[in-house]
Amino acid sequence: MHERGIVFIDLAIAQVAGLGVVAADAMGWEPNGWSVQVSAVAAALVAAAFLIWTERRLAAFQEAVIGVVFVVAASAEIVLLSYNPHGAEHLKDLLAGQILWVQLAQLVPVLVLYALVVAALLFLDLRRRRATFYALFAVTITASVQLVGVFLVFASLIVPALAVHAAPRRMRLAAGYTVGFIGYVLGLLASANYDFPTGAAIVCLLAAVGAAAAVALKRSQQYRSLSPSERNQH
């Protein structure tokens, strides 16, 4: 699959998982029950299966297909929520999340899931096991979206990786985690001090930190590429 397309798969699958949550709510299922989880995971897995099929049959159009999946899922959510008197609030929670209100009981099963995903990354060649990759991706995204929202999931996956692309390969993982940590801390502080929506504040500060890190690392890369005599001139 094209590497450019992979960037937006998480956004599309996250939106489809959100559609599963909204559909369950529209059917009157218990908001925190297993039925909602099944609905969200099922929706995400169907989207993942569809993207596997399009990757094989419509590879040249995969990026466009991913975009269509995202916009259709988002539009379907709006249609379903239009019948809910609290639809606007539900949509905001789905997109921006309620990270400050996540409870320990919600974190434990997600922690177990993340541990299984890390094990799969370590012991399986997911580049060759595309179906396994998509399935793990769909389930992980589904769990994450329900904790922190679509926007924060997307920003957390993409911004740190994009910010540290100019870092030496051996340092990229640590640098990415550092960018993410600083962005989250600053976002939480901004939310606490100025009463900003927490998820949105974290996304904005994460982007700002990522941009600053990208500029600094790019300049460092350029400096490392100079000869000793050129460095002395600087």
N, C-alpha and C positions, 0 to 999 in steps of 0.2 A: 504494500500500500504506500501511497505517496506520504512522505514524512510531513509535508505541510498539512495534509488532511487530518492527520492524527491529532493535531493540536485542538481541533474543534469537536472531536468526537465526544469528549467529556461534557462539553456544553450541551450538545444535542441529547445525549443519554440522560444527563441531569434533568433537562427539561422534560423528557419523556417520563422519567421517574416521578417528577413532580405532577405530571398529568395523571399518573396512576394514583397518587395521593388524593388529588382533587376529585377524580372519578369515584374513589372509595367514599369520600366525604359526601359527594352528591347522592350516592346510594344509601346514605345514612348509617354507614358503618362506624364503629367506635373509633375516634381519632387516634388513640394510642394502642389500639388492639392489633392482634396479629393479622387480621384481615386486611388492614391498610398496608402492612408490610408486604404481604403476599401480593397485593395489587400493584404496589410500587415496583417490587422486584420483577414481577411478571411483565409489566410494561417495559421496564428497562431491558429485560432479556429478549423480548420480542424485537425491540429496537436494535439490540446488538445482533440478533440473528439476521435481521433485515440488512444491516450494514455489512455483515459478512457476505451475504448474497450479492449485494451491489458491488462490493469490492472485487468479487470474482467475475461478475457479468458486466458491470458498468464502471470499470476501474478509471477510465478517462474522465468520468463525471462524478467521482466519489465526493470531492469537496462540495460540489453543488448539491448533491443528494443530502449530505450532512446538514447543509444550510436549510434545505427544505424541511428535513425532519425537525429541526429546531423551531422554525417559524410556525409549522403546522401544530406542533405540540403546544407552543406558547399560545397560539390562537384558540386551540381547543380548550385550554385552561380558562381563558377569558370567557368563552361561551358558557362553560359549565358554571363558572363562578358568578355569571350574571344573574343566575337564579338564587344566589345566596345573599341575604341581606348584609352579611359580613364579608362579602366576596373580596372587596378591596383590601381589607386587613389580612385575609388569608393569602392573597396574592403577594402582598408585601412580605409576609412571613416566609413564603415559599422562595421568594427571590433573595431577600436580604437576610433571612434567618432570625433566630432569637438565641444567639450564642450565649448570652448571659443567663438564660433560663434553662440551659441544659442540665439535667440531673444526673447524679452518679449512676443511677439504675439504667439510664440510657447509654452511658459510656461503656459499661462492662461488656455487653454483647458486641459493640462496635470494636472494642479493643481486641476481643477474640478474633473477630473477622479480619482486622488489620494484621494480626499475628499470622493468620493463615495465608494472607496475601503475600506477606514478606517471605514466608517459607516457600511459597510458589515461585516467587521471584528468584530466590536463591537456588532452588533445586530443579526448576523446569526451564526449558528454553522457550520462552513465550513468543519469541520472534517467529518460531516455526509452528507453534501451537496457537494459531490465530483464534480458533474457537474458544480455547481455554482463556486466552487473553481477554477476549471480548466479554466472556461470562464473568470473569473476576472483576473486570473493569465496571461492568454494569452493576454488580452487587455492591461493590465498594462505593461507587458514585451514589447509588440509591441510599445507602446508610448515611453517607456524609451530607447529602442534600437535606435530609430530614433533621440533621443536627444544626447546620450552619447556613443553609440556603444555597441556591444555585450560583449566585454571583461570587460568594466567598470560596466555594469549591473550585470554580473555574480560575479565579485569581490565584488561589493557593497552589494550584497545579502548574499554571503557566508563568506567572510573573517571576518567581525565583529562578526558574530554569532559563527564562529569557534573559534575566539580568546578569547571569554569571556565564553566559556563553563564551565570553572572552577570557575567562579565568583559565589557568593551567588545568588540564584534565583531572589531575589528581586532587585538585582543590575544589572542584566544582560542587560536589555534594555538600561539603562543609560550608562553602560560601552560600549555596542556595538555602540551606537551613538557617544560616545567619541572617540573610535578607528576610526570610519569612518570619523569624523570631522578632527582629527589630520592627518590621512592619506591623505585626500583631500587637506588640507592646505599645507602640505609638498610637495605633488605632484605638486600643482600649483606653489609653490615657486621654485621647482627644474626646472619646465618647463620654468618659466620666466627667471631664472638666467642662465640656461645652454642651452636654446633653444631645450629642449627635446620635443617630441610629448606629448601633454598634457595628453591625455587619458592613454597612456602607462606609463607615469611617475606616474600618480596617482595610477594605479594598482600596480606598483612596490613598491611605498612608503606605500601604504595601506597594502600590504602583509608584509612589514618590520615592520610596527607599530603593525600589528596584531600578528606577531610572538613574538615580544617583550612583548606585553600585555599578550599573552598566557603563556609565561614563568613566568612572574611576578605573574600572578594570580594563576598559578599552585603551585608556591612556597608559596604563601600566603595561599592557601588551605591546603598544607602540614603542614604549621606552625599552622594553626587553629586546625588541628587534633591532635596536640601534647598535652600531659597533662601539667599542670602548672609546674611540676618539670622538664619535658623535655624542656619546653620553657626556663626555667632559665639556663639550660645547654648551650642553644644556645645564 
